[in-house]
Amino acid sequence: MNDLIQKSAQELLQGYRERSFSPVDAAKAMLQQIRRCNATVNAFNLVDEETTLRCAREAEQRYMSGNVCGLLDGVPVAIKDVFLTPQWPTVKGSRTIDPKSTLGKEAPSVAALRRHGAVPLGKTTTPEFGWKGVTDNPMDGITRNPWNPDKTAGGSSGGSAAAVPLGMGPLTLGTDAGGSIRIPAGFCGLVGLKPSFGEVPHWPASPFGTLAHAGPMTWTVADCALMMNALTEADSRDTNAIPRRNIDYLAEIRGEPEDLLRGVRIAFSVTLGYVDVNKEVEAAVRRAAELLQSLGAEITEVAPGFDDPIASFGHLFYGGAANALRDIGRRQRALMDPQLVGVSEKAAQLSMLDYLEAVNERMALCERMAMFHQKYDLLLTPTLPITAFKAGREVPENWPSTRWPSWTPFTYPFNMTGQPAISVPCGFDASGLPIGLQFVAARFNDVAVLRAAQAYQVAAPLTGKRPDLFYENALMDVDGQVRS
């Protein structure tokens, strides 16, 4: 079992083809790992073993009959509880949603994974309506970091992030409207991609509007690229989706690190010109930049030249929170996260001109970054200026601000611009908590961030290191008996 739960999606697919093991074996191993670890980290808020095993048996039969279905046949995948799943309710961590009202509906990403034969593992936890950069909600409680359960997993895709390092599933789905894929990927030590806006179809439209992206969260960059090949298929329900480009992302990242990086122009900024960064984070990111340069990248230490857009982002994002709550009455709001209610009610008082001023700043930021990428192929930054802090808090202890965007300054600007951005692990701090490295490219150049992340991960792999909790629990057999 220990061997199966640490395999990548591509390794699982190879094993299925070679008949070394089956999709049922993999599903059973991961369900067992969920039973062992989930009580500690609270990654899943819904697990339906019967459905998972039925889908795994169907995949097993397809392999036996030679009728393999798509790119991910038999690979287990976990789904953030904001994506509509026809067989399971989607409540977004909120008591205000009628679970039955969501059944029978399917989000584009979920439909794409089904078409490609993926085996659904369950739904992963999110803060209520995905509103903040940590994961807790009134229904499901606190989601914790797999490397140290006293710490936060980040958010809002915290459940998806906590699952992967512990071997509870090799592939997970997340959403990102201000960093919600990259924040927990950085804190939990996995790969998280926010694709260009419109590259992955998303329906229904998010209340956070064009800030919100859907994307993959995986243990390896190669699995991220493989998942993108499925997720980017057309879905007419998303009116913001860009025309399909039919890019084979997995093919695009093949090659040696030197081949992927030779001559690539990378602007490197530890601070974006205005961020205070933890010394251990800065040291790890600088080492990564030096490695990239040794592999042939052209590194220039330069900031992109914009001021912190946090105020405008706040108007746009919290305006989205107010939009999410527009039809929820006072009695139901009493059941909700009071902080979400507070920020949404405050945002509801914004004037139209306040909101349009934020839109103007967003447009100016888009233009600046478009011009910046005329000179540089990539922008390289830390994913976050800090490592994970105490679970159950929105901000670190003794932090000067009370709201989560104050400690995520490297993520939300690129939701405003719609650019692709990926977080890949680049080290650990002295206490063993992961540090993330972020690559950002011009809008629609998703290939560039995947190629750079792949080159870095191949040259400096951390995929062989798992949390202690992974190994402690893996000492048990599938029947739950401790092995000697």
C-alpha positions as CSV (number, residue, x, y, z in Angstrom):
1,M,0.0,0.0,0.0
2,N,2.8,2.4,0.9
3,D,4.1,2.0,-2.7
4,L,0.7,2.7,-4.3
5,I,-0.1,5.8,-2.3
6,Q,3.1,7.6,-3.2
7,K,2.9,6.9,-6.9
8,S,2.2,9.7,-9.3
9,A,-0.7,9.6,-11.7
10,Q,1.6,8.7,-14.6
11,E,3.2,5.9,-12.5
12,L,-0.3,4.5,-11.7
13,L,-1.2,4.6,-15.4
14,Q,1.9,2.7,-16.3
15,G,1.2,0.1,-13.6
16,Y,-2.3,-0.4,-14.9
17,R,-1.1,-0.9,-18.4
18,E,1.5,-3.4,-17.3
19,R,-1.0,-5.2,-15.0
20,S,1.3,-4.7,-12.0
21,F,-1.7,-3.6,-10.0
22,S,-5.2,-2.4,-10.8
23,P,-7.3,0.7,-10.3
24,V,-9.1,-1.1,-7.5
25,D,-5.8,-1.7,-5.7
26,A,-5.0,2.0,-6.0
27,A,-8.4,3.1,-4.9
28,K,-8.4,0.8,-1.9
29,A,-5.0,2.0,-0.8
30,M,-6.0,5.7,-1.0
31,L,-9.3,5.2,0.7
32,Q,-7.4,3.4,3.5
33,Q,-5.0,6.3,3.7
34,I,-7.9,8.7,3.9
35,R,-9.4,6.7,6.8
36,R,-6.0,6.9,8.6
37,C,-5.1,10.5,8.0
38,N,-8.2,12.5,7.5
39,A,-9.1,12.8,11.2
40,T,-5.8,14.6,11.7
41,V,-5.9,17.0,8.8
42,N,-9.5,17.2,7.8
43,A,-8.8,17.2,4.0
44,F,-12.1,15.5,3.0
45,N,-15.6,16.6,4.0
46,L,-17.2,13.8,2.0
47,V,-15.9,10.3,1.2
48,D,-18.2,7.7,-0.5
49,E,-16.2,4.5,-0.7
50,E,-19.0,2.6,-2.5
51,T,-19.0,5.0,-5.4
52,T,-15.2,5.3,-5.5
53,L,-14.8,1.5,-5.6
54,R,-17.5,1.1,-8.2
55,C,-15.8,3.5,-10.5
56,A,-12.5,1.8,-9.9
57,R,-13.9,-1.6,-10.8
58,E,-15.3,-0.2,-14.0
59,A,-11.9,1.2,-14.8
60,E,-10.3,-2.2,-14.0
61,Q,-12.7,-3.9,-16.4
62,R,-11.8,-1.4,-19.1
63,Y,-8.1,-2.3,-18.7
64,M,-8.9,-6.0,-18.8
65,S,-10.9,-5.7,-22.0
66,G,-8.5,-3.3,-23.7
67,N,-11.0,-0.4,-23.8
68,V,-9.1,2.2,-21.9
69,C,-11.0,5.5,-21.5
70,G,-9.1,8.7,-22.0
71,L,-6.0,10.1,-20.3
72,L,-6.7,9.4,-16.7
73,D,-8.5,6.0,-16.6
74,G,-8.5,4.6,-13.1
75,V,-6.5,7.5,-11.5
76,P,-8.1,8.6,-8.2
77,V,-8.9,12.4,-8.0
78,A,-10.3,14.5,-5.2
79,I,-12.6,17.4,-5.9
80,K,-12.9,20.7,-4.0
81,D,-16.3,21.1,-2.6
82,V,-17.1,24.1,-4.8
83,F,-17.3,22.0,-8.0
84,L,-20.7,20.5,-8.8
85,T,-20.7,16.7,-8.7
86,P,-23.8,15.0,-9.9
87,Q,-23.6,12.1,-7.4
88,W,-22.6,14.2,-4.4
89,P,-23.9,17.4,-2.9
90,T,-21.8,20.6,-3.2
91,V,-22.3,22.9,-0.2
92,K,-19.2,25.0,-0.3
93,G,-18.7,24.7,3.5
94,S,-22.0,26.5,4.1
95,R,-25.2,25.6,6.0
96,T,-27.1,27.9,3.7
97,I,-27.0,25.6,0.7
98,D,-29.6,22.9,0.3
99,P,-27.5,19.8,-0.5
100,K,-30.3,18.3,-2.7
101,S,-30.5,21.4,-4.9
102,T,-27.0,20.7,-6.2
103,L,-27.4,17.1,-7.2
104,G,-27.5,16.0,-10.8
105,K,-25.3,18.9,-12.0
106,E,-21.7,18.7,-13.1
107,A,-19.0,21.3,-13.4
108,P,-16.9,21.3,-16.6
109,S,-13.7,20.1,-14.8
110,V,-15.6,17.3,-13.2
111,A,-17.2,16.3,-16.5
112,A,-13.8,16.3,-18.2
113,L,-12.2,14.1,-15.5
114,R,-15.2,11.7,-15.8
115,R,-14.8,11.5,-19.6
116,H,-11.1,10.6,-19.1
117,G,-11.9,7.8,-16.6
118,A,-10.7,9.4,-13.4
119,V,-12.0,7.7,-10.2
120,P,-13.6,10.2,-7.8
121,L,-12.4,10.0,-4.3
122,G,-14.6,12.5,-2.6
123,K,-15.0,16.2,-1.8
124,T,-12.3,18.3,-0.1
125,T,-12.8,21.0,2.4
126,T,-13.0,24.7,1.7
127,P,-13.7,27.8,3.8
128,E,-17.3,29.0,3.4
129,F,-17.8,30.0,-0.3
130,G,-14.0,29.8,-0.7
131,W,-13.7,33.3,0.8
132,K,-10.3,33.3,2.5
133,G,-6.7,32.1,2.3
134,V,-7.0,29.5,5.1
135,T,-9.5,26.6,5.4
136,D,-12.1,26.3,8.1
137,N,-15.9,26.6,8.0
138,P,-18.8,26.3,10.4
139,M,-19.7,22.8,9.1
140,D,-16.4,21.0,8.8
141,G,-14.0,22.7,11.2
142,I,-10.3,23.4,10.6
143,T,-8.2,21.9,7.9
144,R,-4.6,21.3,9.0
145,N,-1.1,21.2,7.5
146,P,0.1,17.7,6.7
147,W,3.7,18.6,7.7
148,N,2.6,20.0,11.1
149,P,-1.1,19.7,12.0
150,D,-0.7,22.6,14.4
151,K,-0.3,24.8,11.3
152,T,-2.7,25.9,8.7
153,A,-3.0,24.2,5.3
154,G,-3.7,27.5,3.7
155,G,-6.8,28.0,1.5
156,S,-9.2,28.2,0.1
157,S,-8.2,24.9,-1.6
158,G,-6.8,23.7,1.7
159,G,-8.4,20.3,1.7
160,S,-7.2,19.5,-1.8
161,A,-3.7,20.6,-0.8
162,A,-3.6,18.6,2.5
163,A,-4.6,15.4,0.7
164,V,-1.8,15.1,-1.8
165,P,1.4,15.0,0.3
166,L,-0.2,12.4,2.6
167,G,-1.0,10.0,-0.4
168,M,-4.7,10.4,-0.1
169,G,-4.8,11.0,-3.8
170,P,-2.3,12.0,-6.5
171,L,-4.6,14.5,-8.3
172,T,-6.9,17.2,-6.8
173,L,-9.0,20.0,-8.2
174,G,-8.8,23.6,-6.8
175,T,-10.0,27.1,-7.5
176,D,-8.0,30.3,-7.2
177,A,-9.5,33.8,-7.0
178,G,-6.7,35.4,-4.9
179,G,-4.2,32.6,-4.5
180,S,-6.5,29.8,-3.4
181,I,-4.6,27.1,-5.3
182,R,-1.1,28.6,-4.9
183,I,-1.4,29.5,-1.2
184,P,-2.1,26.0,0.1
185,A,0.3,24.5,-2.5
186,G,3.0,26.7,-1.0
187,F,2.2,25.9,2.6
188,C,1.7,22.2,2.0
189,G,4.6,21.5,-0.4
190,L,2.9,20.4,-3.7
191,V,2.4,21.8,-7.2
192,G,-0.5,24.1,-7.8
193,L,-1.3,25.8,-11.1
194,K,-3.6,28.8,-11.7
195,P,-4.1,28.6,-15.4
196,S,-4.7,31.7,-17.6
197,F,-8.2,32.9,-17.0
198,G,-10.5,31.1,-19.4
199,E,-8.1,28.2,-20.2
200,V,-9.9,25.8,-18.0
201,P,-13.7,26.1,-18.4
202,H,-15.6,26.9,-15.2
203,W,-19.3,26.8,-14.6
204,P,-21.4,28.1,-12.9
205,A,-19.7,31.5,-13.0
206,S,-18.0,32.3,-9.8
207,P,-19.4,35.1,-7.6
208,F,-15.9,36.4,-7.6
209,G,-16.2,36.9,-11.3
210,T,-13.1,37.0,-13.5
211,L,-10.7,36.7,-10.5
212,A,-11.6,33.0,-10.2
213,H,-9.7,30.3,-12.0
214,A,-10.0,26.5,-11.8
215,G,-6.9,24.3,-11.9
216,P,-4.9,21.2,-10.9
217,M,-3.1,20.5,-7.7
218,T,-0.6,17.6,-7.8
219,W,2.6,16.1,-6.4
220,T,4.5,16.5,-9.7
221,V,4.6,19.1,-12.4
222,A,4.3,16.3,-15.0
223,D,1.0,15.2,-13.4
224,C,-0.2,18.8,-13.4
225,A,0.5,19.0,-17.2
226,L,-1.3,15.7,-17.7
227,M,-4.3,16.9,-15.8
228,M,-4.3,20.1,-17.8
229,N,-4.7,18.0,-21.0
230,A,-8.0,16.8,-19.7
231,L,-9.2,20.0,-17.9
232,T,-8.8,22.3,-20.9
233,E,-11.3,20.5,-23.1
234,A,-14.2,22.7,-24.4
235,D,-17.3,23.3,-22.5
236,S,-19.9,25.6,-24.0
237,R,-21.4,26.6,-20.6
238,D,-18.4,28.8,-19.8
239,T,-19.0,32.0,-21.8
240,N,-15.6,33.3,-20.5
241,A,-13.7,30.4,-21.9
242,I,-11.1,31.2,-24.5
243,P,-11.1,29.3,-27.8
244,R,-9.6,25.8,-27.4
245,R,-5.9,25.7,-28.3
246,N,-5.6,21.9,-28.0
247,I,-2.1,22.2,-26.4
248,D,-0.5,18.9,-25.3
249,Y,1.0,20.3,-22.1
250,L,2.7,17.0,-21.2
251,A,4.5,16.9,-24.5
252,E,5.5,20.6,-24.1
253,I,7.4,19.9,-20.8
254,R,9.4,16.9,-22.1
255,G,13.2,17.4,-22.2
256,E,16.2,18.0,-20.0
257,P,16.1,21.0,-17.6
258,E,18.7,22.7,-19.7
259,D,16.7,22.3,-22.9
260,L,13.6,23.7,-21.2
261,L,15.4,26.7,-19.7
262,R,18.1,27.6,-22.2
263,G,17.7,31.3,-23.1
264,V,14.5,31.8,-21.1
265,R,14.4,35.4,-19.8
266,I,13.4,35.4,-16.1
267,A,12.8,38.5,-14.1
268,F,13.5,37.6,-10.4
269,S,11.9,39.6,-7.6
270,V,12.0,38.5,-4.0
271,T,9.8,41.4,-2.9
272,L,7.9,42.8,-5.9
273,G,9.3,46.1,-4.6
274,Y,7.1,46.3,-1.5
275,V,6.9,43.0,0.4
276,D,8.7,42.1,3.6
277,V,9.8,38.5,3.2
278,N,10.9,35.9,5.8
279,K,14.7,35.4,5.6
280,E,14.4,31.6,5.2
281,V,12.0,32.1,2.4
282,E,14.2,34.6,0.7
283,A,17.3,32.3,1.0
284,A,15.4,29.3,-0.5
285,V,14.1,31.4,-3.4
286,R,17.5,32.9,-4.1
287,R,19.0,29.4,-4.2
288,A,16.3,28.4,-6.7
289,A,17.1,31.4,-8.9
290,E,20.8,30.5,-8.9
291,L,20.0,27.0,-9.9
292,L,17.8,28.2,-12.8
293,Q,20.6,30.4,-13.9
294,S,23.1,27.5,-13.8
295,L,20.7,25.6,-16.1
296,G,20.8,28.3,-18.8
297,A,18.0,30.7,-17.8
298,E,18.8,34.4,-18.1
299,I,18.1,35.8,-14.7
300,T,17.7,39.5,-14.0
301,E,16.8,40.7,-10.6
302,V,14.1,43.3,-11.2
303,A,10.6,44.1,-9.9
304,P,7.8,44.5,-12.4
305,G,7.2,48.1,-11.2
306,F,3.7,48.3,-9.8
307,D,2.5,49.4,-6.4
308,D,0.7,46.9,-4.1
309,P,-2.8,46.7,-5.5
310,I,-4.3,45.3,-2.3
311,A,-7.0,48.0,-1.9
312,S,-8.3,47.5,-5.4
313,F,-8.1,43.7,-5.1
314,G,-10.1,44.0,-1.8
315,H,-12.9,46.0,-3.6
316,L,-13.0,43.3,-6.3
317,F,-12.7,40.3,-4.2
318,Y,-14.9,41.3,-1.3
319,G,-17.4,42.7,-3.8
320,G,-17.5,39.1,-5.0
321,A,-18.1,37.9,-1.4
322,A,-21.0,40.4,-1.2
323,N,-22.3,39.0,-4.5
324,A,-22.2,35.4,-3.1
325,L,-24.3,36.5,-0.2
326,R,-26.8,38.8,-2.0
327,D,-29.7,36.4,-1.7
328,I,-29.0,35.1,1.8
329,G,-31.2,36.6,4.4
330,R,-30.4,37.7,8.0
331,R,-31.6,34.4,9.6
332,Q,-29.4,32.3,7.4
333,R,-26.4,34.7,7.8
334,A,-26.5,33.9,11.5
335,L,-25.4,30.3,10.5
336,M,-22.4,31.5,8.5
337,D,-18.8,32.4,9.2
338,P,-19.2,35.8,10.9
339,Q,-16.1,37.2,9.3
340,L,-17.4,36.4,5.9
341,V,-20.7,38.1,6.7
342,G,-18.8,41.1,8.0
343,V,-16.6,41.6,5.0
344,S,-19.4,41.1,2.6
345,E,-21.7,43.6,4.3
346,K,-18.9,46.1,4.4
347,A,-18.2,45.5,0.6
348,A,-21.9,45.9,-0.1
349,Q,-21.6,49.6,0.9
350,L,-19.1,50.3,-1.8
351,S,-20.3,52.8,-4.4
352,M,-20.3,52.0,-8.1
353,L,-17.5,54.5,-8.6
354,D,-15.4,52.8,-5.9
355,Y,-15.7,49.5,-7.7
356,L,-15.0,51.0,-11.1
357,E,-11.9,52.7,-9.7
358,A,-10.7,49.2,-8.7
359,V,-11.5,48.0,-12.3
360,N,-9.4,50.9,-13.7
361,E,-6.4,49.9,-11.5
362,R,-6.9,46.3,-12.6
363,M,-6.8,47.3,-16.3
364,A,-3.6,49.4,-15.7
365,L,-2.0,46.4,-13.9
366,C,-2.9,44.2,-16.9
367,E,-1.3,46.6,-19.3
368,R,1.9,46.9,-17.2
369,M,2.4,43.2,-17.0
370,A,1.7,42.7,-20.7
371,M,4.5,45.2,-21.4
372,F,6.7,43.7,-18.8
373,H,6.5,40.3,-20.5
374,Q,7.6,41.8,-23.8
375,K,11.0,41.9,-22.1
376,Y,10.8,38.9,-19.8
377,D,9.3,35.5,-20.5
378,L,8.7,34.8,-16.8
379,L,8.5,36.5,-13.4
380,L,10.0,34.5,-10.5
381,T,8.9,35.2,-6.9
382,P,8.2,33.4,-3.7
383,T,4.8,32.0,-3.6
384,L,4.3,33.4,-0.1
385,P,6.5,35.7,2.1
386,I,6.1,33.3,5.1
387,T,5.6,29.7,5.9
388,A,2.5,28.2,7.5
389,F,1.3,29.7,10.7
390,K,-1.0,28.4,13.5
391,A,-4.2,26.7,12.3
392,G,-7.6,28.2,13.0
393,R,-6.4,31.8,12.4
394,E,-7.0,34.0,9.4
395,V,-3.6,35.8,9.9
396,P,-0.4,34.9,11.8
397,E,-0.2,35.8,15.5
398,N,0.7,39.5,16.1
399,W,0.2,40.3,12.4
400,P,-0.4,44.0,11.7
401,S,-3.6,43.3,9.6
402,T,-6.7,41.3,10.3
403,R,-7.4,40.1,6.7
404,W,-5.7,37.3,4.8
405,P,-4.6,39.2,1.6
406,S,-2.1,41.1,3.8
407,W,0.1,37.9,3.9
408,T,-0.5,36.8,0.3
409,P,1.0,39.7,-1.7
410,F,2.6,37.5,-4.4
411,T,-0.6,35.7,-5.4
412,Y,-3.6,38.1,-5.8
413,P,-2.0,40.6,-8.3
414,F,-2.0,37.8,-10.9
415,N,-5.7,37.0,-10.3
416,M,-6.3,40.6,-11.3
417,T,-4.4,40.2,-14.5
418,G,-5.6,36.7,-15.4
419,Q,-2.0,35.4,-15.9
420,P,-0.9,31.8,-15.5
421,A,1.0,31.2,-12.3
422,I,2.3,28.1,-10.7
423,S,3.7,27.2,-7.3
424,V,6.3,24.5,-7.0
425,P,8.2,23.4,-3.7
426,C,11.7,24.8,-3.3
427,G,12.7,23.9,0.2
428,F,11.8,23.8,3.9
429,D,12.3,26.2,6.7
430,A,14.2,25.2,9.9
431,S,11.0,23.8,11.4
432,G,10.3,21.6,8.4
433,L,7.5,23.6,6.8
434,P,7.5,23.9,3.0
435,I,8.5,26.9,1.0
436,G,7.0,27.6,-2.4
437,L,8.5,29.2,-5.6
438,Q,6.1,30.9,-8.0
439,F,6.5,31.3,-11.8
440,V,4.3,33.8,-13.6
441,A,4.0,34.2,-17.4
442,A,2.1,36.4,-19.9
443,R,-1.5,35.6,-20.2
444,F,-2.1,32.5,-22.3
445,N,1.5,31.4,-22.0
446,D,0.7,28.5,-19.6
447,V,3.3,26.4,-21.4
448,A,6.0,28.7,-20.1
449,V,5.2,28.3,-16.4
450,L,4.9,24.5,-16.7
451,R,8.2,24.2,-18.6
452,A,10.0,26.3,-16.0
453,A,8.4,24.5,-13.1
454,Q,9.2,21.1,-14.6
455,A,12.8,22.0,-15.2
456,Y,13.2,23.2,-11.7
457,Q,11.5,20.2,-10.1
458,V,13.6,17.7,-12.2
459,A,16.8,19.6,-11.2
460,A,15.9,19.9,-7.6
461,P,13.4,17.2,-6.7
462,L,11.7,17.2,-3.4
463,T,9.1,14.6,-4.4
464,G,10.8,11.9,-2.4
465,K,10.2,13.6,0.9
466,R,6.8,13.1,2.5
467,P,5.4,14.4,5.9
468,D,6.0,12.2,8.9
469,L,2.3,11.6,9.1
470,F,2.5,9.8,5.8
471,Y,5.1,7.4,7.0
472,E,3.6,6.9,10.4
473,N,0.2,5.9,9.0
474,A,1.8,3.8,6.1
475,L,3.1,1.4,8.7
476,M,-0.3,-0.3,8.7
477,D,-1.6,-2.9,6.3
478,V,-4.8,-2.4,4.2
479,D,-6.8,-4.3,6.9
480,G,-5.7,-1.7,9.5
481,Q,-3.2,-4.0,11.3
482,V,0.2,-2.5,12.2
483,R,3.1,-4.2,10.4
484,S,6.2,-5.2,12.3
